[in-house]
């Protein structure tokens, strides 16, 4: 029997392959090697050099499986560590550029006008992306109390709104950037893409890495 045809591809399996894929290759290789040894031609036994190569391949795949298992365990421990640190954030107010939850009460915004701006306008859109308000505010980095008024001046209905700051010089728009604000953290979620996510009031989610400040709840 030609034994050189059973040398398998696990040696080229990338180190970053999913553990389940590596384990599958490992099990397949082990079964093939066992079958080969059981069915080799007694008159033409397996060449010792080929056998050594296959054993080395077997050892390499086995080591890769164990490495992936270890990395998976380490990742789980790191996530648990991150979640334990995030637990202390629950109940505090985090500042980010996430959408604003408006429930009829004023919302404190943290505008950051562009350099050279002589006018700044709040651009407010609802959850569907519809423009509901344009409000000119002072050119300042001081906190601003947004009262939740619509274009006609009447209060907007409760809901989530995205707020951007339009910085202008005369009639020329210099930049349009999301406005940061504080919102209470009600939950921390791990395991998703990008790392730990914080759930803010209103069900709004933001990456923990996008939070720029943290403070005790304001009365």
N, C-alpha and C positions, 0 to 999 in steps of 0.2 A: 504494500500500500504506500502511496506517495504521501509522506508525512509533512512535507514542506508546505502543502496547501492549507494546513490547519493553523498556521501561525496567524493570530487574529489581530484586529486593529486596535484593541484597547490601549496599546502603547501610544497611539496618536490622539486619544481622547483628551480634550482640553481640560486643564485643571479646574476651570470654572464651570464645568458641566454640572447639571443638576444631579444631586445625590441619587435620585431614583434611576436616572439614566446610567450612571456609573455602576450602580448595583446591578442593574439589568445586564450590562456588558460583562461584569464580573461573573455573574451566575451562568451566563451563556458560555463564556470561555471555560469555566470549570466543567460544565457538562461536556463540551466538545473534547477537552483534554481527557476526561474519563473514558468517553466512548472510544477515542483514538487508542488509548492504552489497552482497552478491552478487546479491540478488533484488529490490532496490528498483526501482520503476517509473521508467524513464527520463523519462516525461512528468510524473512527480511525485517529483522527487528528495528525498532526506532533508533535512528542515529543519535549517539550520545550528545553530539554538539547541538542538534536540533532540539533535543529534549531539554538541554540546559537553557537554551534560548526561551523555550516556552515556559519553563519554570520561572525564569527571571521575569517574563511578561506577567505571569500569574502573580508573582510577588509584588510587582509594580502596581497592578490593578488593585490588589488587596490593600496596599498601602494608601492608594488614592481614595478608596472607599472609606477607610478609617479617617483620613484627613478631612474628607467632606463631612463626615459625622461629627468630628471634633469642631469644625468651623460652625456647623449648624447649632451645636450646643452653646458655643461661645456667643453666637449672635442672639440666641434666646436669652442668655444671661445679660447681655448688654441692653436688650430691650427692656428686661425687667428692671435693670438699674435705672434706665431713663424714665420709666413709668413711675418708679418710687420717687425720683426727684421731681417729676411733674405733679405728684400728689399735693405738694406744698403750694402749688399754684391755684388749686381749686378754691373758689371763693374770692380770690383777688381780682383786680381789674388789670387787664393786659391792653397795651396800646399797640395797634396794628392798623394796616390799611384795608382791613376786611370790610365788607358791607356793614351798614349801620342798621341796628334794630330800633325802629321808632314806634313808641307805644303811647304817644301823646305828651310825653315829658321831654324837656330840652335835652339835647345831646351835646356834650362838650367835645369840640373838634380841636385838632392840633394842626393848623395850617402851616405850610412851609413855602412861602412865595419864592419864585425864581429871582435870582439876582438881576436887577435892572427893571423889575416890574413896578409900574406906577398905578396899576389897577389889578384887583383880584376878584374873581367871580366863582361862587360855588355852583357847580353843575350837578344837579341831582337827578338820578334816574331810578325808576322803580325796578322790581324784580324781573320784569319783562324787558327791561332796557329802554323803556319809554321815558323821554325827557319830561319831568314833572315840575322842575323849578330851576331858575337861574337867579342867583342872589349875590349882588355885589357886596363885598365885605372889606374892612380896612386891610391895607397892606401891612401885615404884621404876623409875627410868629406867636403872638400871645394866644392863649386858649380862646375859642369862640363858641358861644352858646347858639347852637342851631335850634330854632324853635319848631322846625318841621312844617314851614309854610309852603304852599304850592305857588304856582305862577300867579294865580289870582289873589294870593294872600290868605286864603282859607287853609286851615290845618289839613295836612295830608292824612289819609287813613293809616292805621297801624300796619306795619309791615317792614320788610327789609329793603333798604335803599343803598345804592352805591353813590358815593359823593367824591367828586374830583375838584381840584382847584385849578382854575384857568388863570394863568399869570399873563398879563398883557402890558405892553408898552405902547401907550396910545391906543390905536385900534389893532395893533399887531399882537397876535398870540405868541408868547415866548415858549410856553410849555403848558401841558395839562397833566397833572399827576394826582394819584389817589390821595385822599386826605386821611390822615391817621386819627384815631379816636380811641377812647377807653371803653372797654366792655367787660362785664364780669365773666370769669371762667367758670363753667359749670361741669366740665368733664374733660378728661385727657384720654386720648385713644392712641394706641400704638399698633405697629404691624403694617401700616399702610405705606404707600409709596411716598418717599420724601421724609419719613420719620414720624415722630409723634405729632399728632394733630390735637389742637385744643378746640373744644366746642364752647362757643360763646352764647350768651343769651339770644334767643331767637333761633337757635339751631345752626347758627353760622359757624363754619369751621375754618381754622387758620393753622398753618404750620407753626410749630413752636419756634422754629428758626426765624419766622417772620415777625415775631414779637420784638418791639424795640424798647419797651419799658414795662415795668410792673409796679403796682401800687396797692395799698390797702383800700378797701371799698370806701367811697366818699358818701357821706350822709346827704 
